[in-house]
Amino acid sequence: MKVTNIPFMAMRKIVAAFSIALILISLGSLATKGLQFGLDFTGGTLIEVVYQEAPVLDDVRDLLAQNGYSDVVVQNFGSPTDVVVRMANAYTATLGDEVLSTLQNNGSNQVTLQRSEFVGAQVGEELREQGGLGMLLALAIVMIYVAVRFQFKFSVASVAALIHDVIITLGFFSLFEVEFDLTVLAALLAVVGYSLNDTIVVCDRIRENFRIMRDTTPYDLVNDSINQTLDRTLITSMTTLFVLVVLFFLGGEPIHNFSMALLVGIIIGTYSSIFVAANLLLAMDVKREDLIPAPKEELEDDLP
C-alpha cells in the first residue's frame, strides 16, 4: 500500500543532470588521477612493527624518508602501538630488519618486528585484470537474468543503474585518493548485489502495477510504484548503514576501506534504485505492452 505521495519522477530531469555530473566528475578523476592501488595490485613490501608506546605517525614517516625509503605509507593497524609500513621498495630478506633498525635508532621507544611480507607485481597485475573481468561478468549475468525475468528495457535500466553506482564509488576513491585494495573490490561486488536487489524490488512492483493499474499512465504508475516500495528501501538501507557506520569507526584499519566503500556504494545504490532505474525506464518509453502482450485478434470463420 502506498503511504507516501512524493513526486519522484517530477524531479527526474534534475536528478538526471545530477547523476551525469557525478559520473563526469568520477570519470575525469579516474582518467587524470587514477586509483591509488594497494600492494595487492601494485606489488611491494608490507612491514608491521609494534611499539611499546604509541608513536607519532608523522615522525615515523619523516624518519623513514630521511633514511631513503620513498613512497612509504605508515598507518596504525588495530591499535595505536601497532604500525604498518607499506612501501614500494623491492623486497629482500633483510628489508624488515633494516627498517626495524632504522626505527629502533630513533629513540627510547622500544619497537619489535611483527612481520615482513612481499606481494609481487605480476600477482598484482593478474589480480587487477581478474577483478575487472569479474565485475564485467557479474554485470553481464545480471543483464541476462533481468532480461529473462522481466523484459529487455528493465534489463538495460538495471545494469545502467549498477554501472552508475560502480563508477561513482570508484570516482569517490579516486577523487579522495583512498587506497584501493582487494577488500574494496570485494565491497564493490557487494554493492552490485545490494543495489540490484533494491532495483529488482522496484521493477517487480512496476511490473505488477502494470497488470492491475490499467487506467494509469506509465509516468504515474512508476511514481506510485516507487512510493509503494519506499518504506522497504529506506528501512533496509538505514539498518545496513547503521552497521557499516559502526564498522567504519570501530572496525579497525583492516576493514576501514571496505566499510567506506560499502557506505558510499549503498548510499549511491539507494539513490539509484529510487531515481536512476525508474528514470531510464520512462526515458525508454516503458509501457504495458512491453510486459503484457496484447491479445491476438481471433479470425472470424467465413460463412458458407
N, C-alpha and C positions, 0 to 999 in steps of 0.2 A: 504494500500500500504506500502511495506517495504521501510523505509527511511534510515535504518542503515544495516550494514552487519557485526555485531560483532560476532565472532565465540564463542558464549557462551558454546556450547557443547564441544568445543576443550579443555575447562578448567574443564570438568566435573570430572576428577579424582582428581584434586587439590581441587576443591570445595567439593567433597565428603569427602576427608580427613579433610578439614577444619570443615565441619559440624559435622563429627564424633568426632573430637577433642572438639568442643564446647559442644556437648551432653555429652561426658565423663566427662568433667570438671564440667558441671552442675549437672550431676547425682552424681559425687563424692562430690560436695559441699552439695547437698541435703542430702546425706547419712551421712556425717560427721558433718555438721553444722546445717542442717535443715533450716526451715524458722523461722523468727522472728515474730511469730503470735502476732497480736494486741489484745486488750482487747475484741474485738468482738468474738474472738476464744478462748482465754485463760481464760477469766474472770478476774475481778479485779475492781479497782476504778479509776474513772476519776474525777479530780477536776480542775475547771477553776477559776482563780483569775485574777483580774485587778489591775494593779499598777498605781499610779499617774504618775510616771516616769518610763521609760523603764529600767528594771533590767538587770544585767549581769547574763545570764542563768547558767553559771558555778558556780557562787556564790550561786544561789538558789539550785542547785544540792548538793553542798557541805554542805549547811546548813541543808537540809533535811537528808542527810546521817549522819551528826553528831548527829541528833536527833533520829536516829534509823529507818529511813524509807529507806529500801533497795529495790533494783530493781525498781528504780524510773526513769522515762523518763520525762524530762522537755523540752517543746517546746513552741515557740511563736504560737499564734493562731489568724491569721488575722492581728494583729498589734503588734508593739514592746512592748506595755504595757499589752497586753492580753496574759496570760501564762496558758498553760495546763500542769497539773501534772498527769502522768499516773503511777499507782503503783499496785503491785500485792497484797498489803495488803488487808485482808478481810474487806469488807465494814461494817461500823457501822454508826448509825445515827449521831454520833458526830465527825466522822473522818474528815469531811470537816472543821469543826470549829477548830479541833485540829491542822490541817495543817495550817489553816489561822493564828491561834495564834502563831505558830512557825515562820511563815513568818513575822508577824507583829512585833515580838520581835527582828527582825534583825536590825532595824534602823528606820530612819525617813521617809522612802519611804512608803507612805500610800498604803495599799492593801486591797481590798474587795473581798469577796467570790461571784462568779458568779453562780456556780452550782457545785453539787456533785452527781455523778451517779455511779451506780453499774451494772456490767454485770456478770451474773452468769456463772460458769464454765460449768454447764450442758448445758446451752443455747449455749455457745461457741462450745462445742463438737458437738452438733447437727448441728450447722451452718457449721462446718468444714466437717462433713460427707455429709450433703446435698449439699454443694458446690462441693465436689468431685464427687458425683453422678450426679449432674447437668452437670459437664464438660464431664463425660463419656457418658451421654445420648446425649449431643449435638454432640459429635464425632460419635456416632452410627447412629444418624439420618442423619448426613452429609454423612456418608459412604453409607447408603441405598439410599439416594437421588442421589448421583453421579453415583452409580451403575445403577440405573434405567434411569437416564437422559443421561448418556454416556455409560460406559462399566466398567466391574469389575476392569480392570487394572487402569483405571482412578480413580476409587474409592479408591483403595489401595494407589495410589500415592498422591491423595489429602489429605486423612486422615493422611498419614505418614508425609506430609509436615506440617499439623496442629499440630500434636504431636511434631514434631521438633521445631515449634515455641513456643509452650507452655512450653516444657522442658527447652529451653534456656532462656526464660523470667523468669521462676521460678528460674533457676540457677543464673541469674543475681541478683535477690532479696536475694537469699541465700548467694552468694559469698560476696556481699557488705553489708550484714546484714541490709537490708532495711525492715522496718516493713511491714508485710503482713496483711492487713485487708480486710473488705468486699468490699471497693472501689477498691482494687487491684484485687480481684476476679471478680468483675464486668468488670474491664478493660480486664482481660484475656478472658472472654467470648466475649467481643467486638473485641478483636484481632482475635479470632477464626472466627468470621463473616467477618471481614475485609480481612484476609488472604485467606479465602475460596473464597470471591468474586474475588480477583485478580487471584487466581488459576483457577477458573472456566472460566474466560475470556481467559486465555492461552489455557486451554483444549478445549474450544469451537473453537478457531482458529485452533488448531491442527486437530480437527475432520473435520472442513470444508476444510482444505487444503488436507486432505486425499482423499476427494471427487473430488477435482479439479486438484491437482498436482500428476498426475498418474505416471509420469516418474521420480519422485524424491524419493530418499532413505529416510527411516524414520529419519535417523540422520540429513540430510539436511533439511527435512521438519520441524522437531521440531525446529531446529535453526532458520529457516525462520519465523516460527510462533511466536517465542519469539521476534524477531526483529520487526515484524509487530505490536505487541501489546506493544512494549517497551515505546513509547511515552505516551500512555494512562496510563500505570503502573506508570511511573515516575511522570507525571503531577498530578495524583491522590494522590500519596504518598507525594509529596512535598507540595501540598496545605494543606493536612491534618497535616503534620509535622509543618508547619508554625503556625497553630492554637494551636497545642499542646505545642510548644515552648513558646508561649505567656502565655498559661495556667500554664505551669511549673514554669515560673519565676514570673508571676503576679497574678496567681490564688489564692494564699494563701495556708496555711497549710492544710485545709480540703481536697483539691484535688491535693496536691503535689504528693503523691504516685500514685494516679490514673493516672495523666498525665504522670508520669515517666514510669509506666507500659505500657501505650499506646505508648509512644515514642519508648521504647525498642521493643515492640511487632510489631509495624508497620515497623520498620527498618528491623527486622528479617523476618517479613511476606513478605515484598517486595523482599528481598533476596531469600526467599524460593520459591516464585511464579515464579521467573526468573530461578532459578537453580535447586532447590530440586525436585519439582514435575516432571519437564521435564526429569531430570536425571534419576529418578526412572522409568519413562515410557520407556526410552531406555534400562534400565537395565532389565526390564520385557519383552523386545523384542516386543514392540507395533508395529503393522503393520496394513495395510489397511483392511485385512480380519477380524480384531477384531471389526471394526465398520461397514464395508460394506461386508456382506456375499457374497461369490462367487455365481454366478448364477448357478442354478441347470441345469444339462445337460438333455436335452429333449430326451426321449426314442423314438427311431425310430420304427414306426409301421412295423411289419413283412409283407412282401409282400405275397400274396396268391400263 
